[in-house]
Amino acid sequence: MAAVGQSAACAAHELRNPLSAMKMWLYHLRSSAHDPVAVEQTCIVLEEEASRLEELATNFLQYSKPPELRMRPQRFHEIVDGTLKLGRHRLEEKQIRLVREQRNGKPLVMADVNQIRQVLLNLITNAAEATPEGGEVRIVESSEKDAQGHETVVLRIYDSGHGVPESMRDQLFEPFVTTKPRGTGLGLCVAASIVTRHGGRLELEAHDAPGAVFAVRLPACGD
């Protein structure tokens, strides 16, 4: 319990860090207003810090009080399309090649689009951060049978980073557990909770090649 409390305190500290950084860069912006290049660079940093602050706040809110799901039949590949429009720039910034594969048609799922999009954006962002510049991220959509023989829609996201340390694999989806030096450890926890509330599972799969592969499994529904 003490360890969790300590981790929560560290996570709260992470919320303050972007605010302090933004204040510093705002001061820098005022002092360099005569230099267009410096202003442009400062605005880029401020945008990044604002995005990080938004992500942190969203994760804390979703962890403390998950929103009500608004479930509708959705084409899963369309949710992926929309998410890539939001997250593709994270790959392009590092010149990461995106490879996308789609197998076994275009099945329907019952989903809250915004919530599942948040899950996928988190995983794509993590893959981009883990992959070295010029590397590759692969996204594979497929339909598979689960252990009970039910049809499921599976999305696997492969990165070409260093993978997840063996010592962390069993607790990766627990709150306040993170491999990032500036992370809160809530992103994957919230993502796993969202997928579970949809009747599915978020898993870190065994993988022989370098990197990690995360799989989102959701129940399929008929047309």
C-alpha positions in Angstrom: 0.0 0.0 0.0 2.9 2.4 0.8 4.4 1.7 -2.6 1.1 2.5 -4.3 0.8 5.7 -2.3 4.4 6.7 -3.2 3.7 6.0 -6.9 0.5 8.1 -6.7 2.5 11.0 -5.2 5.0 10.7 -8.1 2.2 10.7 -10.6 0.8 13.9 -9.0 4.2 15.4 -9.3 4.2 14.6 -13.0 1.1 16.8 -13.3 2.9 19.7 -11.9 6.0 19.3 -14.1 4.2 20.4 -17.4 2.8 23.4 -15.7 6.2 24.5 -14.5 7.7 23.9 -17.9 4.9 25.9 -19.6 5.5 28.8 -17.3 9.2 28.7 -18.1 8.6 28.6 -21.8 6.1 31.4 -21.7 8.7 33.5 -20.0 11.1 32.5 -22.8 8.5 33.4 -25.4 8.1 36.9 -24.0 11.8 37.5 -23.9 12.4 36.3 -27.5 9.4 38.0 -29.2 11.7 39.7 -31.6 13.1 36.4 -32.9 10.5 34.6 -35.2 12.5 31.3 -35.2 12.8 31.2 -31.4 9.1 32.0 -31.1 8.2 29.1 -33.5 10.4 26.7 -31.5 8.9 27.8 -28.2 5.4 27.4 -29.5 6.2 23.8 -30.6 7.4 23.0 -27.1 4.4 24.6 -25.5 2.1 22.6 -27.7 3.9 19.4 -26.7 3.6 20.2 -23.0 -0.1 21.2 -23.3 -0.8 17.8 -25.0 1.1 16.0 -22.3 -0.9 17.9 -19.6 -4.1 17.0 -21.4 -3.2 13.4 -21.5 -2.2 13.3 -17.8 -5.5 15.0 -16.7 -7.6 12.7 -18.9 -5.9 9.6 -17.5 -6.4 10.7 -13.9 -10.1 11.6 -14.5 -10.8 8.3 -16.3 -9.0 6.3 -13.6 -10.9 8.0 -10.7 -14.3 8.1 -12.4 -14.8 6.1 -15.7 -17.4 7.7 -17.9 -20.5 5.9 -19.0 -20.1 3.9 -22.2 -22.2 4.9 -25.2 -22.2 1.6 -27.2 -23.1 1.5 -30.8 -22.4 -1.1 -33.6 -19.2 0.1 -35.3 -16.9 -1.0 -38.1 -13.7 -1.6 -36.2 -11.5 -0.6 -39.2 -13.2 2.8 -39.2 -12.3 3.4 -35.6 -8.7 2.5 -36.5 -8.8 4.9 -39.5 -10.0 7.7 -37.3 -7.4 7.0 -34.6 -4.6 7.0 -37.2 -5.7 10.5 -38.4 -5.2 11.7 -34.8 -1.9 9.8 -34.1 -0.1 9.5 -37.4 2.0 12.7 -36.7 3.5 10.9 -33.7 5.0 8.4 -36.1 5.9 10.9 -38.8 7.9 13.0 -36.3 10.3 10.1 -35.9 10.1 9.0 -39.6 8.6 5.7 -38.4 7.2 3.6 -41.2 3.6 2.5 -40.6 2.6 -1.0 -42.0 -1.0 -1.9 -41.8 -2.6 -5.3 -42.5 -6.3 -6.1 -42.6 -7.4 -9.7 -42.6 -10.8 -11.6 -42.6 -13.1 -8.8 -43.7 -14.4 -5.8 -41.8 -16.3 -7.0 -38.8 -18.6 -5.1 -36.5 -18.1 -4.5 -32.8 -20.3 -2.9 -30.1 -18.2 0.0 -29.0 -18.0 3.5 -27.6 -16.0 5.1 -30.4 -14.3 7.8 -28.3 -13.3 5.3 -25.6 -11.8 2.7 -28.0 -10.1 5.5 -29.9 -8.5 6.6 -26.7 -7.2 3.0 -26.1 -5.8 2.8 -29.6 -4.2 6.2 -29.5 -2.5 5.3 -26.3 -1.1 2.1 -27.8 0.0 3.9 -31.0 1.7 6.6 -29.0 3.5 4.1 -26.8 4.6 2.2 -30.0 6.0 5.4 -31.5 7.8 6.3 -28.3 9.4 2.8 -28.0 10.4 2.6 -31.7 13.8 4.2 -32.7 13.8 6.9 -35.4 13.4 5.4 -38.8 11.9 2.2 -37.4 8.6 0.4 -38.1 5.3 0.1 -36.4 2.9 -2.6 -37.7 -0.8 -2.7 -37.1 -2.7 -5.9 -37.9 -6.5 -6.3 -37.8 -8.0 -9.8 -37.8 -11.0 -11.9 -36.8 -10.3 -14.9 -34.6 -12.1 -17.4 -32.4 -11.6 -17.1 -28.6 -11.2 -20.1 -26.3 -15.0 -20.5 -26.1 -15.3 -20.4 -29.9 -16.8 -16.9 -30.0 -15.9 -14.6 -32.9 -13.5 -11.7 -31.8 -12.0 -8.8 -33.5 -8.2 -8.5 -32.7 -6.0 -5.5 -33.3 -2.2 -6.1 -32.8 0.2 -3.2 -32.6 3.9 -4.2 -33.1 6.7 -1.8 -32.3 10.5 -2.3 -33.0 11.8 -1.0 -29.7 13.5 -2.8 -26.9 10.4 -4.6 -25.6 9.0 -4.7 -22.0 11.4 -6.0 -19.3 10.4 -9.4 -18.0 10.2 -8.2 -14.5 7.4 -5.7 -15.4 5.3 -7.9 -17.7 3.0 -9.3 -15.0 2.2 -5.9 -13.5 2.2 -3.7 -16.6 -1.6 -3.0 -16.5 -1.6 -2.1 -12.8 -2.0 1.5 -11.8 1.1 3.6 -11.4 3.4 1.0 -13.1 5.4 2.5 -16.0 8.5 2.0 -18.0 8.7 5.7 -18.9 10.9 8.1 -16.9 8.1 10.8 -17.1 5.0 8.5 -17.1 2.3 8.3 -14.5 1.6 4.6 -15.1 -2.1 5.2 -15.7 -2.3 5.0 -19.5 -2.2 1.2 -19.9 -4.2 0.8 -16.7 -7.0 3.0 -18.1 -6.8 1.4 -21.5 -7.1 -2.1 -20.1 -10.1 -1.0 -18.0 -11.9 0.5 -21.1 -11.4 -2.7 -23.1 -12.6 -4.9 -20.2 -15.7 -2.8 -19.9 -16.4 -3.5 -23.6 -16.2 -7.3 -22.8 -12.8 -7.7 -24.3 -9.1 -7.9 -23.2 -5.9 -5.9 -23.6 -2.8 -8.1 -23.6 0.9 -7.9 -24.0 1.6 -11.0 -26.2 4.7 -13.1 -26.2 6.9 -12.1 -29.2 10.1 -13.6 -30.5 11.2 -10.6 -32.6 12.6 -7.4 -31.0 10.0 -5.0 -29.6 6.6 -5.5 -28.1 3.2 -6.5 -29.4 -0.1 -5.4 -27.7 -3.4 -7.0 -28.7 -6.8 -5.5 -28.3 -9.5 -8.2 -28.3 -13.2 -7.3 -28.6 -16.3 -9.4 -29.2 -17.6 -9.3 -32.7 -21.2 -8.7 -33.5 -23.2 -9.7 -36.6 -24.4 -7.3 -39.3 
